[in-house]
Each structure stands twice: as C-alpha cells, then as structure tokens.
Amino acid sequence: MKIGIGIPCSYWVHPEFMLNLVEIVKNTKHEVIVEKESGVRTDRNRNVILNRLMGKVDYILWLDADMLYPKDIIDTYLTQKFDLIGCLYFTREKPYAPIGYIDSGEKEKPYRPILPQMVHYDKVYDVTGLGFGGMMVRMGVYETLGKKKWHNYGRFFHIPPELRTPHQQEDALSHDLQFCKKAKSNGFKIKLHGSVRPLHIGDRFIDEQDFQAQDNIEILRFPKVLVMVVDGEDVNLIKQTAGMPCDVVLIKDKQKQGFQKTINDCISKMTDFEYYVPLSPTIVSKRGWLLEAIMCQARTGAGLVAFNDVFCMFERKWLEEIKFDLENAEKLAKEQQRFAFSEKSVILSTNPINLVKKRIEI
C-alpha cells in the first residue's frame, strides 16, 4: 500500500510530534509519503495536502501536529476494512471533552459525545463523527465525493455558539464533522478503533483520565430513571444491583394483564424521569445492569434499549417523538436507528424471585 501522511498545522510543529512521526514511519511495512502545510486555516491546509496526494496514494492518514499517536497506528488501522477510521481523543482544555460523536437525534445539536467507558480496546465501532487527529481515509472516498471532497468549516462556525440562531446552528460544524457528515450522506461509514489512543499535547499529555477527573461523566451516568416492576419483585435487590440510583414503582397483581397500559399510565403521571424501565417479571443477576444500559444508550443515542431481547428501557424524549406508541416501539426504533442491545444486563425468568435468590451473585 502507498500511505500519505497529511500534517496540517500552524507555523510550528511540536518536537515530541516529530519524534513520534519518525516512529510511525519506521513501524509500518507500507510505503509512506509525508506532506505538511502550514497556515491559519486548518481546512485550507488539508485541502492543499489532499490536492498534492490525489492519485498518488491509497490512503491518507491525517495527523495533527499537537498530538502523539501509537507508533503502529497505520498497520493497526489496515487490519480493518474501512472507508474512514479514526480514534477517540480529548480536548486540551477543561473539561477535556471527548472528540468522538454519535447521533443525538436532535436537529439543532445532532452530535452527542461518546461515553469513553463504552470504547473498549480491540473493538471497532460505527460512529457518527470523529475529529481528524489520527483519521485515516480511503482515497476512494475522496474520488467518489468529486467536487464535494474538499474540507471546509460550516458557514456559521465563526459565530459563538450562544449567539447562533437555530437555523445557523445546523450549518456551524467544524471541518472534521462537516466532512464526516458529507461522507455519511454519500453512504460511507465512519469507524472508531478502540485500540488507538492518542494523547493531546497541552501543558501535559491529555487523555481519558483528565476527562474523568473533571467529573463530567456523572451527568451522563446518573439521569433520573423509573423502574416499573410487578408487585412481588424484590425492590431492594433491584436497587442494589442497578449500579446507579433509580426509583422503583410496583404494579399491582390485578394490573398484570394490562401491563402496557400500566406503563403508559406510569409515564404520563410520572413525568420527571428521563428513562423508564419496565421489568416483568425479572431476575436481576448482574451488578450494574442499569448502569450498563444507560452507558449503552449514551454511546449509541438509542431511544430504546433491549435487555436480552426484551424491551426494558425507553428514553422519554424518544417516547414523545413516537407519541408513546409502545406497541410499535421495536419497529420504529429500528427504522429510526434508535435501537440498541445491552447484552447480559438482566436475565429474565418466569420463576418467582424468592425461588432463585440463592443462585444470584451480587
């Protein structure tokens, strides 16, 4: 393979990056061409580099000059089949936010940051958008895009976010996300490789630990959740194994036959919750089952999360979007790509809970 390394930068390059670049070139079996362009506008720098490399390489690996990358980044990426593949890294300034996104489902703010705990080593994920630090693009993507291949900021990117109108907000993306949006609209997938973990060069090297230290994660981890269970379940056990705070409401025996109607009634009366979890009947067997589901939702942006193929968590905003049509929830979630599967969160059983308590490991 012929690999182009594109380095858009300002008027200086960090010496640590230069040493890192040498290691990257030395640790690949592929032929490498390095191109650098300096200037104030990063999108312009990328386009100059792209123009130089068109027709000369099979892939372009974009490297920001204020970051450090795994020395085997090229060969690690090329173990996968991809159009665009990148990595998760973090901003240099507080709150050290993750630069990796999934679909939020909201028109004005279409991107939701990826929850770092859900990105595992040796796994590759489909995502909505990534920063271009460490992004590798197959040249066929640029060839297919034709005149649309150039990198550019959104028209209203220069306007401070708090001053943008809703209309302007839709066209105010960074050049990274703008390109991801174009690529996805033309049928290309964007992948995140969990094993590639670059560092951002600030006053020190910034990584996931800096993000976690800011405690922002609690906002995503602990939303208000209402768990709805049939009367007779062990409420204390459900709370103990949830892994995060939750409220539990019991549904009386006489209401079992109309469980779906009862769910609707609970949701309509108890409106202060962000998520609703119907369990009927359940044996909760894994500590942290609810936290796992919330993290799955945060990473995927799902409106409906299934536990072991039984639908168990609804996002209120999404329920409002589908007008509380629980009967067609599965179909709508899959059509809208708002469905996610949270494996091994709970084990379902028709046995009374008091008969199997001894088998539960807490």
Summary of the structure (lengths in Angstrom):
residues: 362
radius of gyration: 23.5
end to end distance: 51.2
largest distance: 73.0
contacts: 1136
relative contact order: 0.11
helix: 36%
strand: 25%
